[in-house]
Amino acid sequence: MIEIRLDDEARQLPAGTTLAALLESLERPPASVATAINGSFIPRERRAATVLGAGDQVLLFKPIVGG
């Protein structure tokens, strides 16, 4: 198990958990949220390949759309 910070709350996850798996466990549709880890934006297409590590700071926020 590893501990991450999700929106500033501690959360325990199995080692090897991806960002996509975390969103799925939270029942968050992929298009409903934008994501950042340790202050770096993670695009939707990279979430499945992004493995979370101990101490990571994960932020979920509303995606910004417009032009």
N, C-alpha and C positions, 0 to 999 in steps of 0.2 A: 504494500500500500504506500501511496505517496500523499502528501498534503499540498493542496494548491489554495490560492485565494480566489474565490469567485465573487466578483462584485464586492470585494472587501470582507467576505466571510470565509472562514476556513472550511475546507471540504476535503474529505478523504476519498481517494479514488484508487482503483487497482493500477499498478504499474503498467505502462503500455497503453493507457487510455488515450484515444485521439480526441481532438477538439470536436470532430463530428459525432463521436460516440457520446461525449459529454452533452452536447445539444440534444441528441436523441433521448438520453436518459432524463433530461429536463422537459421533454415533450415540446421542444421549441422547433417549429418548422424552419428549415434553413434560410428561407427568404425573409423571415420575420425579424431577423437580428443581424447586426454587424458584430464582428469579433476582433479583439486585440489581445495579444499576449505580451506581457512585459512592455507595454506601450507601443508595440508594433502591430499595425493592422494586418489581419490574416484574411485574405480573400476567400470567398465561399469555396472555390475550386481547390484550395489548398488544405481545407479543414481535415479531410480524411487522411492526409499524409502528415499532419502535424501532431506529433506525440507530445503529450503534456509531461513536464518534468516537475520534480519536487521543488516547491517554492515559487512556481510560476504564478503570476498575477494575471488572471483572465477577466476581461471586461466584456460584457454584453451590452449593446446599445442599439437604439433605433437606427436603421440605415438612413442615410441622407440621400434623397433623390431630388432631381430637378435639373434645371439647366440655366 
